[in-house]
């Protein structure tokens, strides 16, 4: 096998299961004679590092071995830390790169025009200095969009998809999704006692900026209504359904789950703060806005619960540990075979290696026609015969 020195990094938001990937890569590497180098803080580790400075090198480069990864799979988060750095669109050069000449790119998003730097040549130089033969990039659509670019630039990359939104193209499953649904399900079942005790309407906000998988699948296993970004509901109808649910419930309460990017007709989720390296701003709580609409229209009291960050914390469940370890093994298989530009995936319910998604495709969306009941604002439960285990096809 030609590859002897493999870099590995995690980018974007953390999810349970990342450490299982890291550990499995390290253990498999030790068995086949590969050295594994952890790049800390995602793509920032390859843009901000000064490899001539021992302190900077320690901050961003961590040699991995069986000893320092032995127990990391028992906890959530990422042992390598993370960031939302995009080397191809940096608003400001890091100190180590100041004074150097890099291509400038102008792009416009949502009416705002920004000039940024593409520091890919610095990334490639740092990779060369570190003597890396391969890089395993673990992330969502944003992190993997740069992984695809790096592979196009000629450096060999293998991608591993993770995101609790489950919205990466070319795969039916991303690491972190199962644990997120399990956490949301547990939280909602616990909070039924409070919502029911006070006879209110409970509104739960979960992640899902562009895709509604987390809200939809949580609603699927808790049997409640949901709102997703892919379909704008009618506000009066939604409120009437929730009030009717409440009246028909012997405990006099009702529940709804909302993706952070869910909207109703005539309403747009408000955003705040500066855009991150991939152009995303934080969203205000659609659940709070819906709460105000319900109170104004009916006088009904609500309880709003933001479950977002709680769903990505803590250790991984069985599915995420299994998929994470399997994806890691698949990545190492591909490296042994000299392949690159590929992503580990699940297609039609089976493990597969596929191309790293084209960033122009954007996130993978819920198929409203087959998965979301637009009359009842619930998941579709019928006609599942023959579908893969996660009820969707890549």
GILINDA-V379085 format. One record per residue. N is the residue number from 0. RES is the residue in one small letter. D_CENTER is the distance of its C-alpha to the mean C-alpha in whole Angstrom. Layout:
N:RES:D_CENTER  N:RES:D_CENTER
This chain:
0:x:32  1:x:32  2:x:29  3:x:30  4:x:27  5:x:23  6:x:21  7:x:17  8:x:15  9:x:11  10:x:9  11:x:7  12:x:6  13:x:8  14:x:7  15:x:11  16:x:12  17:x:11  18:x:15  19:x:16  20:x:15  21:x:17  22:x:20  23:x:20  24:x:20  25:x:23  26:x:25  27:x:25  28:x:26  29:x:29  30:x:30  31:x:31  32:x:32  33:x:28  34:x:28  35:x:24  36:x:23  37:x:20  38:x:19  39:x:18  40:x:16  41:x:14  42:x:16  43:x:18  44:x:20  45:x:21  46:x:22  47:x:23  48:x:25  49:x:29  50:x:30  51:x:33  52:x:33  53:x:33  54:x:31  55:x:28  56:x:28  57:x:27  58:x:25  59:x:22  60:x:24  61:x:24  62:x:26  63:x:24  64:x:27  65:x:27  66:x:29  67:x:26  68:x:23  69:x:25  70:x:24  71:x:20  72:x:19  73:x:20  74:x:18  75:x:14  76:x:12  77:x:13  78:x:17  79:x:16  80:x:15  81:x:12  82:x:13  83:x:12  84:x:15  85:x:16  86:x:19  87:x:20  88:x:20  89:x:21  90:x:23  91:x:25  92:x:26  93:x:26  94:x:29  95:x:29  96:x:29  97:x:31  98:x:35  99:x:33  100:x:33  101:x:30  102:x:29  103:x:28  104:x:26  105:x:27  106:x:24  107:x:24  108:x:21  109:x:22  110:x:26  111:x:25  112:x:26  113:x:25  114:x:26  115:x:24  116:x:25  117:x:24  118:x:24  119:x:23  120:x:27  121:x:27  122:x:23  123:x:25  124:x:28  125:x:27  126:x:25  127:x:29  128:x:30  129:x:28  130:x:29  131:x:26  132:x:27  133:x:23  134:x:19  135:x:17  136:x:13  137:x:10  138:x:7  139:x:5  140:x:7  141:x:9  142:x:9  143:x:11  144:x:13  145:x:15  146:x:15  147:x:17  148:x:19  149:x:20  150:x:21  151:x:23  152:x:25  153:x:26  154:x:24  155:x:23  156:x:19  157:x:17  158:x:14  159:x:11  160:x:8  161:x:5  162:x:2  163:x:5  164:x:5  165:x:7  166:x:7  167:x:8  168:x:12  169:x:14  170:x:13  171:x:13  172:x:11  173:x:8  174:x:8  175:x:8  176:x:8  177:x:12  178:x:12  179:x:10  180:x:13  181:x:16  182:x:15  183:x:15  184:x:18  185:x:20  186:x:20  187:x:21  188:x:24  189:x:25  190:x:25  191:x:27  192:x:30  193:x:30  194:x:29  195:x:32  196:x:34  197:x:34  198:x:34  199:x:32  200:x:29  201:x:25  202:x:22  203:x:19  204:x:16  205:x:12  206:x:9  207:x:9  208:x:10  209:x:11  210:x:11  211:x:12  212:x:11  213:x:11  214:x:14  215:x:16  216:x:15  217:x:16  218:x:19  219:x:20  220:x:21  221:x:22  222:x:24  223:x:24  224:x:23  225:x:20  226:x:19  227:x:16  228:x:16  229:x:17  230:x:21  231:x:23  232:x:25  233:x:28  234:x:29  235:x:32  236:x:31  237:x:28  238:x:30  239:x:33  240:x:31  241:x:30  242:x:33  243:x:35  244:x:32  245:x:33  246:x:37  247:x:37  248:x:35  249:x:38  250:x:36  251:x:36  252:x:32  253:x:29  254:x:25  255:x:22  256:x:19  257:x:17  258:x:14  259:x:13  260:x:14  261:x:17  262:x:20  263:x:24  264:x:27  265:x:28  266:x:25  267:x:22  268:x:20  269:x:21  270:x:19  271:x:20  272:x:20  273:x:20  274:x:17  275:x:15  276:x:15  277:x:13  278:x:15  279:x:13  280:x:15  281:x:15  282:x:16  283:x:19  284:x:19  285:x:20  286:x:21  287:x:23  288:x:25  289:x:25  290:x:27  291:x:29  292:x:30  293:x:31  294:x:33  295:x:35  296:x:35  297:x:36  298:x:37  299:x:35  300:x:33  301:x:29  302:x:27  303:x:23  304:x:21  305:x:17  306:x:15  307:x:12  308:x:12  309:x:14  310:x:11  311:x:9  312:x:13  313:x:15  314:x:16  315:x:14  316:x:16  317:x:18  318:x:16  319:x:13  320:x:16  321:x:18  322:x:15  323:x:14  324:x:18  325:x:18  326:x:16  327:x:17  328:x:21  329:x:20  330:x:19  331:x:22  332:x:24  333:x:23  334:x:24  335:x:27  336:x:28  337:x:28  338:x:25  339:x:22  340:x:20  341:x:18  342:x:15  343:x:15  344:x:14  345:x:16  346:x:18  347:x:21  348:x:20  349:x:21  350:x:19  351:x:19  352:x:19  353:x:18  354:x:18  355:x:15  356:x:14  357:x:16  358:x:15  359:x:17  360:x:16  361:x:13  362:x:10  363:x:12  364:x:13  365:x:15  366:x:19  367:x:21  368:x:24  369:x:23  370:x:21  371:x:21  372:x:25  373:x:26  374:x:29  375:x:28  376:x:24  377:x:23  378:x:21  379:x:24  380:x:25  381:x:28  382:x:28  383:x:26  384:x:28  385:x:27  386:x:23  387:x:21  388:x:20  389:x:17  390:x:19  391:x:17  392:x:18  393:x:16
